[in-house]
Amino acid sequence: AWATAGTNPPKYTVPVPPMYTTPGEAGLSSPAIVNDVVFIATTKSRLYALCAATGLCLWASPPPGAGTFYMMGPAIYGKYVVAGSSNGRLYIYSL
């Protein structure tokens, strides 16, 4: 139900910049949802928290560091969001 534009694939237009418009950016895993917030990871090497109702980006994780090409996950455990990355590290964020 989020606004999209274009085709093959359509791109979400609410987050700034619009998701999947950065060259080479793609979604890598299923989203996780908690408290009306959708957590997703992309090949931009970040984890994003989006409003479930509007798609508005509420938060983006800081860049995980050099040598990281993507983040995987996310998973929700209690009050934490957990995501793995291509640098072999596990990142844990508080909700």
Steps between C-alpha positions, in 0.01 A plus 500: 500500500808729492530743209716370214617625162645326197511133414735204499500527799287788629690722742366629831481879473437605863847433653760762411672416276241264349588139580672297231601804294868485602687309226537135599274528806275201563308346786668190638261340746151496639399795716434478873208692652446612859291781650384618154862542387642305204872419517676423172858455383637582155826488312560861610651331808243646733199397700189715464193552720192607304154600619270207416211732410682748275843359409668810644858432609513536880863395548802369312795328664840663470729353232654179639851577378744431222482164330127459563303448182161406639299435817274199553208447729345655685371297792317628806582365845332665798602867491771449235535493122781274381662497155806325359734653245748402232788604727421201725360709785163488669343841570252542785284812538253589777140559403 
